[in-house]
Amino acid sequence: MRGLIGLVLAGMVAFATPARAGLDEAEISILSFDDLHGWADDDHNAAMAVFLETCAQLHDPQWQPICGMAENYDGPAKSFFELFFRPVLIKAGHALQGRGLEIAWVSDPVALQFMLIQGSGRVRLSDGSIIRLGYAGSNGHPFRSLGDELARRGVLSRSQASAARISAWVKAHPAQADSLLHHNPSYVFFRVLGSISGDSGPVGAMNRSITARRSLAVDPEFTPLGAPVWLEKAGADPFNRLMVAQDTGSRIKGAQRADVFFGSGAEAGRLAGQVHDNGRMVVLLPIQRAYRLKPEG
C-alpha cells in the first residue's frame, strides 16, 4: 500500500502453477466454453463494457477487426465472445539519488509498503489535497512479504498478518521496525496521474482506469493486456467471472497468477487482504491466435 489514506487495494489470487520461462515452454490447452465453470451465468454485458475500454489500444492485426466489430455489436455479449474467441489455458540500485524525483514523503511506512505491493494509490497531502499515483516501474528485486517475515519471527500467524496488524506492530516496536521494513528489497516507482475523475478507478498498465471486480492484473509474458480472461476463483468466497487483463504488477509472475482489483477504500482493502486463493485463469484469444499457439491435431 502506498500513501497515507484512500489506498487502492487489490487481492492476490495466487494460482498453484509456478512461473515458467515464457510461452515457448508453457503448457497450452484450448478449451471449449462448456469447460468454463459458471460461464453461462456471468454478466457478459459488464465484461464487454470493460473490454471496450482498452480494446482500441490493441494494435495487433488479429485484434483490430475484433475490436472494430465489438464497437458496433448489438447482439448478446455472450455470443460475441463465443463467436470470436477460443478459451486458452496457459499454465509457467539507488540510481535516482540527488535527481529531485521525489513526489511526496509519507508518514506511515506500513501504508507505503502496501502501496508498493498494489502499484497505485492516493496520497493525502498536509494541506488536505489528494494526489493520485500510478505504477511507473520497479527496481527488479524480488518481493519479500512482511507478513511472512512476522510469521517466521513468531510474532503473528500468517492468517493474522493484515495491514492493520502489521501497522500496529510496527508502531508498538519502533526499535525493530526498520529491520522489518527493510526485509523487502522490492521497490515500486510511481508517476502522478493527471486529470482523472475522482470516481474513476486507478489507472492500469493500459493507461485507463480499471474496474472493480472486472479488471485483472496479469503477467503479460503469458496473458496479453486487453484480453478477456475467464477467472474461476476458489477459496472462502468463490466466483466465476469474465474479466479483462488491464494491468500488471511486479509480484505477478507466471501463467496462473493474477491480481483481482476489488476497488478503492477501507472496505475494498479489507476484502482484498483476505484473498490469497487458488483457482484457474483461461484466456480468450482470437481464433487464429489461439490455434497458432496450439495447432489442431
N, C-alpha and C positions, 0 to 999 in steps of 0.2 A: 504494500500500500504506500503510495507516495502522498505527500501533502499532509495537511492538518485535519481537515474535515471534509465531508462530502466526497469521500474517495470512491472511485469507480471500482467495483469488485466483480470478479468472475470466478466461478467454481471450476476446479480442475476435474475433468473426467479422465482418470488415469487408466487407460485400457491395458490389457495384460501383455500384449505383444511388445517386446523390446525394440529399440530403434535399430534400423538396418542401414546399410551404406547408401541406399538410394533405390530408385525404381528398377535399375538393372538387376538388383539382387533381391527384389521384393517378390513375395508370393502373391500372385494376382488371380482372382476368380471373378468371372462375370456371372451375376445372379439374375434371377427373374424378379419382378416386383412382388410376386407372391412370396418370395423369400424374406421380404422386409416385414418384420412383425409389427402389426398395427398400421401398416401403410394406408389401408382403406379408410381408417378412422381419423386421419390427421386433417388439419385445416390447410389444404394445399393452396387456397387463395392467399392466405397470410404468407406462406413461403414464397409464392410468386411475387408478391409485392416487395419482399426483401431482396429476391433475386434481381429484380429490375433496378434496384437502387445502384448496383455496381455493374450491371451487365454491359453497359456502354463502354466500360474500360477493358473489356476482354477483346483484345485486338487480333487474337489468333483467328485465321480464316475459317477454322472449324467452329468457332464460337459465334462469329459475327452474324451468319444467317439465322442462327437460333435466336440471338438477341433481337434481331430485326422482326422476326415472327412473334416473339414474346410481347413486344411493344404494341402490336396490333391484334393480339389474340383475344377473342371474346368468348371462347368456349370454356369448358371445365378445366381448371388448372391441373387437376389430377391427370386428365387425358393428355395435356400438353407435355408434362414430364414423362409420361409413359410412352408417348409417341416419339419424342426427340432424344431421349436419353436411355442409357442402359446402366443398371446398378453395377458398380465395380468394387469388389472388396480387396483392399490393399493392406497386407499385414506387415516392417524394418527401421597497462600502464599508466600511469598518471600523466599522460602526454598533454593534457589540457591545462595544466597549472600555469597561472600567470596570463592567461589569454582573455580573462574577463568574461567568460561564457556562462557564469553562474546566473540562474534565473531567479532563485529565491532561497533563503535559508529557512529551514523548518524547525519547530520546537519539539516535535515528537519523533524520536529516531525510530520507534517501532512502526509508527504510521508510515514513515518513509520506506522502511523495509518492505512493508506490504504493498506500497505503491510501486516499488521496483518490481515486485512479483507480477502485479497486474498490468503494468506497462502503460497506464494512463490514469488521470485523476484530476482533482481540483485542489487548489491551494487558496485558503482564505488569508489575505494579507492583513497587516496590522491596522490598516485604515478601513477594514471591512469589505473591501472589494475582493473579487474572486477571479483567479486566472485558471484557465483550462490547459492542461498539458497532454501531449500525445507522445507516443513512442518515437524515438529518433535513432536508436542504435543501442548496442551493448558492448561491454569490454571483452566478451567472448569467454570469460572464465566460467567454470561450472557452478551451478546453483547448489547451495547447501542450506537446508531448511533449519530455521531457528527452532521450530517445534521439535524436530528430530533431535537436535542437539540438547535441548532441555530434557527430552525424554532419556537420552543417553546419560545425562548427568543425574537422572533420578529425581528431577525437580517436579516434572509433570508427566502424566501419561500422554501418549501421542493423541488420544482422543480428547484430552483436556486442553491441548495446545492451540487455543483460539487466539485471535489478535488481542482481545481484551485481557486474557490471562497472561499472555506474554508481556503486554504493556505493563500490567500491574506488577509482574515480577521484576521487570527492568527498573521501575520506579522504586520498588522496595529494596533493591540490591544494587545501588549505584556503583559500588566497587567492582562488581562482577559484570556490569552491563557492557562495558567496552569489549571484553573478550567474547561475549556472546554475539554482539552486533558485528564484530569483525570476523566471525566464524564463516560468514557468507562472502566469498570473494567476487561473486557476480554483481555487476552494476549496470543499470539501465540509464541511458541518457534521454532527455526529453526535449520537446520543442513546444513553444507557446502556440496554441491553436487560435486562429483568427476569428472572424465573425461567424459564430455558431450559435444557434438558438439555445437558450438555457434549458429548454425542454428536450433537446436532442441528446442522444447517447454519445459516448466518447467516439472519437474518430479512429477508425481502424487502419490497417495497413493499406487499404484501397482508397484512403483519403475521403471516406464517407462515414457518417455516423452509423454506428451499429445498433442493432435492435435487440431488446431484452428477450431472451429465450428463443430467438430465431437466428442470431448470429453466432458463429463458431470461429474460434482461433485455432489454426492448424499448422502443421509443418508443410510448407509449400514444396519441399522436396518430394512429397508424396501426393499431396492434395492441392490442385490448382486453386488459387484465390478466385473467388467469384462463382465457384461450382456449387450446385446444390449437394447437400450431404444428408443422407438418411441416418439419424442417430438413434440407437437403441441403448438407453441408459438403464443399468441395473441399480441395485442398492436400495436404500430405505425409501426413496421417492422415485420409483422407476417411471420412465416415459419413453415413448417412441415418437419421433418428430422429424419432419423435413426442415432442415436448417440450411444456411448458406455460409460457406467459408469466406469470411470477410476480414480476418485479422490473423496475425502471427504472434509469437511470443518466444523469448529466449529459452524458456523452460520446455517448450513444446517440441519434442524431438521424437520422430518415429511415425509410422503409418497409422497407428491406432492410439494416438494421444491427441487430446483436444481440450480447449477451454470453452465452457458454455458461459456466455455473458448473461448474468442474471439481472442486470440493471444497476442503478446508482442508489446510494444512500445506505443507512444503517441496516434496514431490513434486508436489502439485497446482499449486503455484506454478511449478515448472519446466515442467510441461506447458502451463500457461496462457500462460506467457511466450513460448512458441513459436508461438502461434496468432494469425494475422492473415490469414485466408483469405477467398477468395471463396466464393460458394455461392448458395443460394436458400431463402427462407422462404415457406411457404404457410400462411396462417391458416385453421383450420377454424372456420367460423361456422355458427350455426343457419340452417336453410334459408331462413326468412323474411328474416332479416337479410342473408344473402348476396345474395338476389335483389333486396332493396331497394337494395343498393349497385350492382348490375348487373342491371337487368331483362332478362329473356329477350327475344330478337328484336332 
